[in-house]
């Protein structure tokens, strides 16, 4: 499947960072299973959504990420590599998730 051209590419409409708690049995948690994660969700105007887990983002970092990416295509990865966004690897992973879904290919 061919990826869309830049002019036809979806546009990022929303970026969220939220906590997920997995209800593992207590014995699993005591054995070392992690049950709390921070999740990034990036939505596009075409309905494709990218997800990634990672470190929690401070509210001001999330605002910088939103200012950088909302209204742009997921292909704007080079902007993610700017020094003030380096701590947001989960955002980059979620963008790759979107690109992989657009190409109908898994991202590992």
C-alpha positions in Angstrom: 0.0 0.0 0.0 1.4 3.4 -1.0 1.6 6.2 1.6 -0.3 9.4 0.8 1.5 12.4 -0.6 2.1 15.2 1.9 -0.8 17.2 0.6 -3.1 14.1 1.0 -1.7 13.0 4.4 -3.9 13.1 7.5 -3.5 15.9 9.9 -3.0 15.5 13.7 -6.0 16.8 15.5 -5.4 15.7 19.1 -2.6 14.5 21.4 -3.4 13.1 24.9 -1.2 11.7 27.7 -3.1 9.5 30.2 -2.5 6.8 32.8 -3.6 3.2 32.4 -3.9 0.8 35.3 -4.1 -2.9 34.5 -6.1 -4.9 37.1 -3.6 -7.7 37.5 -4.1 -10.1 40.4 -2.2 -8.9 43.5 0.2 -11.9 43.3 1.2 -10.9 39.8 2.0 -7.3 41.0 4.0 -8.7 43.9 5.9 -10.9 41.5 7.0 -7.8 39.6 4.3 -7.3 36.9 3.9 -3.7 36.1 0.4 -2.5 36.2 0.6 1.2 35.7 1.5 2.8 32.4 1.5 6.2 30.8 0.0 6.2 27.4 0.1 8.7 24.5 -2.7 8.8 22.0 -2.5 10.8 18.8 -5.6 11.2 16.7 -5.8 12.3 13.0 -8.6 13.8 10.9 -8.7 10.6 8.9 -9.6 8.5 11.9 -6.2 6.8 12.3 -5.0 6.8 15.9 -1.5 6.1 17.1 -0.7 4.8 20.6 2.5 4.3 22.6 3.5 3.8 26.2 6.3 5.8 27.8 7.2 8.1 30.6 4.8 10.5 32.0 4.9 14.0 30.4 4.7 17.2 32.5 1.8 19.4 31.4 4.1 22.0 30.0 5.9 19.3 27.8 2.5 18.1 26.6 1.6 21.6 25.6 4.9 22.0 23.6 4.2 18.7 21.8 0.7 19.9 21.0 1.9 23.2 19.7 4.5 21.4 17.5 2.3 18.7 16.0 -1.4 19.6 16.0 -2.4 20.7 12.6 0.6 18.9 10.9 1.0 15.5 9.3 2.4 12.6 11.2 5.4 12.7 8.8 6.7 15.8 10.6 9.0 13.6 12.6 12.0 15.9 12.1 10.3 18.5 14.3 10.1 15.9 17.1 13.9 15.6 17.1 14.3 19.3 18.2 16.1 19.4 21.5 13.1 20.6 23.6 11.1 17.5 22.6 13.8 14.8 23.2 12.1 13.6 26.3 8.9 12.7 24.4 9.9 9.4 22.8 6.4 8.1 23.2 5.1 10.8 20.9 7.6 9.7 18.2 6.5 6.0 18.7 2.8 7.0 18.4 3.6 8.9 15.2 5.3 5.8 13.8 2.2 3.8 14.9 0.1 6.1 12.7 2.5 5.8 9.8 2.6 2.0 10.1 -1.2 1.8 10.1 -1.3 4.1 7.0 1.1 1.7 5.2 -0.7 -1.4 6.6 2.6 -2.5 8.1 3.4 -3.4 11.7 5.8 -1.1 13.6 8.1 -3.0 16.0 
